[in-house]
């Protein structure tokens, strides 16, 4: 359990950097969430949005970054 602190620090730093990039450059992620494969349904009083392609892209990027840290 003592080896759990280092990954938490790395993830915290990554989230902090990602948050700062998005905060100071709001036009950066305009394409994020509008990829082909993101589903959006709108009816009269109902709207449903499921960002499937965006989730897959973020998962692939995070998997690659974590794979790099493990090497």
N, C-alpha and C positions, 0 to 999 in steps of 0.2 A: 504494500500500500504506500510505502514511502516514495516510490518511483512515479507517483501519480501527479505530483506537482509540476513537473517540467512540461508535460503535454498541456496542462491547463494554462500555464503561462504562455506557451506558444500559441494556443488557440485564442487566448485573450488579446495578445499582441496582434494577431491576424485580424480579429474582429475590429480592434481599434483602428488599425490602418485602413481596413475596408470602409469603416464608418467615416473616417476623415476624408477619404477619397470621394465618397458619395456626397458628403456634406459640402465640401469645397468645390466640387465640380458636379452640379446637379444634372447637367446635360449628358454626363457619361453613361448612365444606365437607361437611356430613353428606349433603346432597342430591347432591353431586358424586360421580359413580360409580354412582348409582342412578337415572339418568334412563331414561325409556322409550327403548329403542334400545340399551341396554347389555346385552350377552348374557352370561348366566351359565348354565353347564351343570354339573350335579353328578351323578355316577354313584357306584358303589360305592367304587372306589379312584382316581377321576379327577375333577378339577374343572377347568373352563376358564372364564375370564372375559375378555371383550373389550369394553372401554368405548367403543364406536363413537360414541354420541351425545355422550359427554363429550369425546372427542377432537375431534369436529366443533365443539362449542361453544367449547372452548379455542382451537382454530385460528381460528375466526371472531373471537373477542375479540382475540387477538394480532394478527391481520391488521388489524383496525380501529385498534388502538393504534399499530401501525407505520405505517399509512396517515396517521394524525394527525401523527406525527413527521416524515413526509416533506413535508407541506404547509408 
